[in-house]
Amino acid sequence: MKKYIKLLRINHYIKNFLIFLPLIFSGNFFNTNLFIITIVEFVSFSLVASSVYVFNDIQDVDKDRLHPVKKSRPIASGEISLKKAYFVFIILLILSLILQIILYKNAQFQFQTLLVTTSCLLLYLFINIIYSIWAKHIPIFDIVILALGFIIRVYYGGYAISIPISNWLYLTILSFSFYLVIGKRRGEYIKSVETRPVLKHYSKEFLDKLMYVFLSLTLVFYSLWCVLGVDKAISDSILFSIIIVIFIVLKYSLIVEGDSLADPVDVLTHDKTLMFGLLVYILYVGGVLYA
C-alpha cells in the first residue's frame, strides 16, 4: 500500500491548496456550503494531479532510473509494473469525475459550473500530458506549462464557488509560479543536468536572471493587491503582510541558492524557518480578514 501512496505523491497536494485562495481571501472561509464545495474540489483536483504524476512517471521510467533521487520512485524501482500504473491512472480520473457529478447531483452546482470546473480538470490533465510527452523537452514551453498549472488551480477554485478573483492576485500567483518553476529548473541544472535534456538549452545565468525578475514582479503585484485588490477597510492593515512575504521569499531564495534541488514542496516541508514564516503569514492575514 505504501508504494501506491508514494506513487500518488500526496505530499505534493500542498500545491493544490491554491484552490482555497478565493474562498479565504473573499472572507468566506467559514461559509459551510462553500467550504464543503472547496474541499470536494480540492480532492477532485488532487486525484487528477496524482494521475498526472503517474503518467509522467510512466513516460520517464527509463530516465528516472538514472536520476539520483527519482530512481527510488515505485515505477522506476520496479515496485509497481507499468500495467498496474496505467490502471491506477485511469481509476484516479474516474474518481475525480465522479466527485464532480456528485456535486452537480446534490444541487451544489449549476450545469455551467460543472462544465467549466470539469473543463479545468481536463485542461490541466491535457497540458500535463502534452508536457510529459513533448513540451518538457522544449525550452521555455516546459516552464510556461508548469506555471500555467498554478493559475488553473486558482481559477478552478474561484469558479467552483462563484467568487471573482482580483486581477492583482492572479498576477501575483502567475509571477510567483514562474519564480518557483524557474528556481526548480535552476536546482536541476546545477544538480542533475544529464537526466533532463531540456536543461542543456539553459544556462545558470539565464535562469538566475529570470528567477529574480519574477521574484521582483511577485512582490510588486502582491503589494498592489494589498493596496488595490482588497477592501479599503483592511488595506492599511494587510500592507504589513508584505514584510512577511519578503522574509518568506528571501528565505526560499537562500535555500534555492544553496545545496538544494529546489523542488518547492521539498524546500517548504524540510525547512522549519520557512514553515514558521508561512504560519505567521497565515495567522496575520487570517486575522486581518476575519477578526
C-alpha positions in Angstrom: 0.0 0.0 0.0 2.9 2.4 0.8 4.2 2.1 -2.7 0.9 3.3 -4.1 0.7 6.2 -1.7 4.2 7.1 -2.8 3.2 6.8 -6.4 0.3 9.3 -5.9 2.8 11.9 -4.4 0.3 13.0 -1.8 2.9 15.4 -0.3 2.6 17.4 -3.5 -1.1 18.1 -2.7 0.2 21.1 -0.8 0.3 22.9 -4.1 -3.4 22.3 -4.5 -4.2 24.5 -1.5 -4.2 27.3 -4.0 -7.7 26.2 -4.7 -8.7 27.6 -1.3 -7.3 31.1 -2.0 -10.6 32.5 -3.5 -12.5 31.1 -0.5 -10.1 32.5 2.0 -9.4 35.9 0.5 -13.1 36.6 -0.1 -13.8 36.2 3.6 -16.0 33.1 3.1 -13.8 30.5 4.8 -16.5 29.9 7.5 -19.3 29.6 4.9 -20.1 25.9 5.4 -21.6 25.3 2.0 -18.7 27.0 0.1 -16.2 25.3 2.3 -17.6 21.8 1.6 -17.6 22.5 -2.2 -14.0 23.7 -2.0 -13.0 20.6 0.0 -14.6 18.3 -2.6 -13.0 20.3 -5.4 -9.6 20.0 -3.7 -9.9 16.2 -3.5 -11.1 16.1 -7.1 -8.2 18.2 -8.4 -5.7 16.2 -6.3 -6.9 13.0 -7.9 -6.2 14.4 -11.3 -2.9 15.8 -10.2 -1.9 12.3 -8.9 -2.9 10.8 -12.3 -0.6 13.3 -13.9 2.3 12.2 -11.7 1.6 8.6 -12.5 1.5 9.3 -16.3 4.7 11.3 -16.0 6.5 8.5 -14.1 5.4 6.0 -16.8 6.8 8.3 -19.5 10.1 8.9 -17.6 10.7 5.5 -16.2 14.0 5.0 -18.1 15.4 8.4 -17.3 14.2 8.2 -13.6 16.3 5.1 -13.2 19.4 7.2 -13.9 18.4 10.0 -11.5 20.0 10.1 -8.0 16.6 10.7 -6.3 13.9 9.7 -8.8 15.3 6.2 -9.2 13.6 5.2 -5.9 10.1 6.1 -7.3 7.8 3.0 -7.4 7.7 2.6 -11.2 11.4 3.3 -11.8 12.4 0.9 -9.0 10.1 -1.8 -10.3 7.8 -1.9 -7.3 4.8 -1.2 -9.5 4.5 -2.5 -13.0 3.6 -0.3 -16.0 0.3 -2.2 -16.4 -0.7 -1.5 -12.8 0.4 2.1 -13.2 -1.9 2.6 -16.2 -4.8 1.1 -14.2 -4.2 3.5 -11.3 -4.0 6.4 -13.8 -7.5 5.5 -15.2 -9.1 4.9 -11.8 -7.9 8.3 -10.5 -9.5 10.1 -13.4 -12.8 8.2 -13.0 -12.9 9.0 -9.3 -12.3 12.7 -10.0 -15.1 12.9 -12.5 -17.4 11.1 -10.1 -16.8 13.7 -7.5 -17.8 16.4 -10.0 -21.0 14.6 -10.8 -21.8 14.2 -7.1 -21.6 17.9 -6.6 -23.9 18.6 -9.5 -26.4 15.9 -8.5 -26.6 17.4 -5.0 -27.6 20.7 -6.5 -24.4 22.4 -5.3 -23.5 23.1 -9.0 -25.3 24.6 -11.9 -24.6 22.8 -15.2 -22.4 25.6 -16.4 -20.3 25.4 -13.2 -20.0 21.6 -13.7 -18.9 22.2 -17.3 -16.3 24.8 -16.5 -14.8 23.1 -13.5 -14.6 19.8 -15.3 -13.0 21.6 -18.3 -10.4 22.9 -15.9 -9.6 19.4 -14.7 -9.4 18.1 -18.3 -7.3 21.1 -19.4 -4.9 20.5 -16.5 -4.7 16.9 -17.5 -4.2 17.7 -21.2 -1.4 20.2 -20.8 0.4 17.9 -18.5 0.2 15.0 -20.8 1.5 17.3 -23.6 4.2 18.3 -21.1 5.2 14.7 -20.4 5.2 13.6 -24.0 6.6 16.7 -25.7 6.8 20.1 -24.1 9.2 19.2 -21.3 11.9 18.8 -24.0 11.2 22.3 -25.4 12.9 25.2 -23.7 10.5 27.9 -22.3 7.5 25.7 -23.1 8.4 23.5 -20.2 8.4 26.4 -17.8 5.2 28.0 -19.1 3.1 24.8 -18.9 4.2 24.1 -15.3 3.4 27.7 -14.3 0.0 27.6 -16.0 -0.9 24.7 -13.8 -0.9 27.0 -10.7 -3.2 29.5 -12.4 -5.6 26.8 -13.3 -5.8 25.8 -9.7 -6.8 29.3 -8.5 -9.3 29.9 -11.3 -10.8 26.4 -10.7 -11.2 27.1 -7.0 -12.8 30.5 -7.6 -15.3 29.4 -10.3 -16.5 26.4 -8.3 -17.8 28.8 -5.6 -18.7 31.7 -8.0 -16.3 34.1 -6.4 -14.4 36.6 -8.7 -10.7 36.9 -8.2 -8.7 40.1 -8.2 -6.6 40.6 -11.2 -3.7 41.6 -8.9 -4.0 38.3 -7.1 -3.9 36.5 -10.5 -0.8 38.4 -11.5 0.8 37.6 -8.1 0.2 33.9 -8.4 1.3 33.9 -12.1 4.7 35.6 -11.4 5.2 33.6 -8.2 4.6 30.4 -10.2 7.2 31.3 -12.7 9.6 32.1 -9.9 9.1 28.7 -8.3 9.3 26.8 -11.6 12.4 28.6 -12.8 14.0 28.1 -9.3 13.3 24.4 -9.6 14.9 24.3 -13.1 17.9 26.1 -11.7 18.4 23.5 -9.0 18.0 20.7 -11.5 20.5 22.4 -13.8 23.1 22.5 -11.1 22.5 19.1 -9.7 21.4 16.8 -12.5 21.5 18.3 -15.9 22.2 14.9 -17.6 18.7 13.5 -16.6 16.7 16.3 -18.1 17.7 17.1 -21.8 15.9 20.5 -21.9 18.4 21.9 -19.3 21.1 21.8 -21.9 19.3 24.8 -23.6 19.6 26.9 -20.5 22.4 28.4 -18.5 22.7 29.2 -14.8 23.0 32.9 -15.6 19.8 32.9 -17.7 17.8 31.1 -15.0 19.2 33.3 -12.3 18.1 36.5 -14.1 14.6 35.1 -14.9 14.1 33.8 -11.4 14.8 37.2 -9.8 12.8 39.1 -12.4 9.7 37.1 -11.4 10.5 37.4 -7.7 10.5 41.2 -8.2 7.2 41.1 -10.1 5.7 38.9 -7.4 6.5 41.5 -4.7 5.2 44.3 -6.9 2.0 42.6 -7.8 1.4 41.4 -4.2 1.9 44.9 -2.9 -0.6 46.3 -5.5 -3.1 43.6 -4.4 -2.7 44.8 -0.8 -3.5 48.4 -1.9 -5.9 47.9 -4.7 -7.3 44.4 -4.5 -8.8 44.3 -1.0 -11.4 46.3 0.8 -10.2 49.7 1.9 -11.2 48.9 5.5 -8.4 46.3 5.7 -5.9 47.7 3.2 -3.8 49.6 5.7 -3.5 46.5 8.0 -2.8 43.9 5.3 0.0 46.1 3.9 2.2 44.9 6.8 2.0 41.3 5.4 4.3 42.5 2.7 7.2 42.3 5.2 6.3 38.7 6.0 6.1 37.8 2.3 9.5 39.4 1.7 11.0 37.3 4.5 9.5 34.1 3.1 10.7 34.6 -0.5 14.2 35.7 0.7 14.5 32.6 2.8 13.3 30.5 0.0 15.8 32.1 -2.4 18.6 31.4 0.1 17.7 27.7 0.2 17.4 27.5 -3.6 20.8 29.1 -4.0 22.3 26.5 -1.6 22.5 22.8 -1.7 19.0 22.0 -2.9 17.2 20.6 -6.0 14.8 23.5 -5.4 11.6 21.4 -5.5 9.0 23.8 -3.9 7.4 21.0 -1.8 10.6 19.6 -0.5 12.0 23.1 0.3 8.9 24.1 2.2 8.4 20.8 4.1 12.1 20.5 5.1 12.8 24.0 6.4 11.4 24.9 9.8 12.1 28.6 9.4 10.2 28.8 6.1 7.3 26.9 7.6 7.3 29.3 10.6 7.2 32.3 8.2 4.3 30.8 6.3 2.4 30.1 9.5 2.9 33.7 10.6 1.6 34.9 7.3 -1.5 32.7 7.5 -2.2 33.8 11.1 -1.7 37.5 10.3 -3.6 37.7 7.1 -6.3 35.4 8.5 -6.6 37.8 11.5 -6.9 40.8 9.3 -9.5 39.2 7.0 -11.6 37.6 9.7 -11.0 39.5 13.0 
